[in-house]
C-alpha cells in the first residue's frame, strides 16, 4: 500500500475515533438528561470533529462515511437508554447493523 494511502487511512481512522470519543464524552456529560437531547448533542459533537478533519484535509468526502457509521452507536445508545435490550431492540440493532 502506498504511503500516501496509508496516511490518508490513518487520518480517516483518527477522525472517526475522535468523533466517537467526542460523542461519548458529550453523552456522558449529559447523562440523565432526555435521550433525544443526549443523542442530538453527541451527534453534533461527532459531526463537528469529522467536519474539522475534512476542512483540515480540504476534502469533504471524508465526511461521507459518517452517514453509514453513525447510526450504529446511536442505535446502541437508544437500545440501552431504558436499561435493558429487549427483543425489539435486538432486532433494530441487527437491522441497523445489516444496513
C-alpha positions in Angstrom: 0.0 0.0 0.0 1.5 3.4 -1.0 2.5 5.6 1.9 0.1 8.4 0.9 -2.8 6.0 1.0 -1.7 4.8 4.5 -1.5 8.3 5.7 -5.0 9.1 4.4 -6.4 6.0 6.0 -4.7 6.9 9.3 -6.2 10.4 9.0 -9.7 9.0 8.4 -9.3 6.5 11.3 -8.2 9.2 13.6 -11.2 11.4 12.6 -13.7 8.7 13.3 -12.1 7.5 16.6 -12.0 11.1 17.9 -15.6 11.7 16.7 -16.7 8.6 18.6 -14.8 9.8 21.7 -16.4 13.3 21.4 -19.9 11.8 21.1 -19.3 9.5 24.0 -17.9 12.4 26.1 -20.8 14.6 25.4 -23.2 11.7 26.1 -21.5 11.2 29.5 -21.6 14.9 30.3 -25.4 14.9 29.6 -26.1 11.6 31.3 -29.5 11.7 32.9 -31.0 14.2 30.5 -33.6 13.4 28.0 -32.4 10.8 25.5 -33.2 13.0 22.5 -31.1 15.8 23.8 -28.2 13.5 24.6 -28.3 11.8 21.2 -28.6 15.1 19.4 -25.7 16.8 21.3 -23.5 13.7 20.9 -24.2 13.6 17.2 -23.4 17.3 16.8 -20.1 16.9 18.6 -19.1 13.9 16.5 -20.2 15.7 13.3 -18.1 18.8 14.2 -15.0 16.6 14.7 -15.4 14.9 11.4 -16.1 18.3 9.8 -13.0 19.7 11.3 -10.9 16.9 9.9 -12.5 17.3 6.4 -11.7 21.1 6.5 -8.2 20.4 7.6 -7.7 18.0 4.7 -9.8 20.2 2.3 -11.7 17.0 1.4 -15.4 16.9 2.1 -15.6 13.2 1.1 -14.0 12.4 4.5 -17.5 13.1 5.9 -19.4 10.7 3.6 -18.8 7.5 5.6 -20.2 9.2 8.7 -23.8 8.5 7.5 -23.0 4.8 7.3 -21.2 4.6 10.6 -23.1 7.0 12.9 -26.4 5.1 13.1 -24.9 2.1 14.9 -23.7 3.8 18.1 -26.9 5.9 18.1 -29.0 2.7 17.8 -27.0 1.1 20.6 -27.5 4.2 22.8 -31.2 4.2 22.2 -31.4 0.5 22.9 -29.6 0.9 26.2 -31.3 4.1 27.3 -34.1 2.2 29.1 -31.6 -0.1 30.9 -32.1 -3.3 29.0 -32.0 -4.6 25.5 -35.3 -6.4 24.6 -36.2 -8.4 21.6 -37.4 -5.4 19.7 -34.1 -3.6 20.5 -32.1 -6.5 19.3 -34.0 -6.7 16.1 -33.5 -3.0 15.4 -29.8 -3.3 16.2 -29.5 -6.2 13.7 -31.4 -4.2 11.1 -29.1 -1.2 11.6 -26.0 -3.3 11.5 -27.2 -5.0 8.3 -27.9 -1.6 6.7 
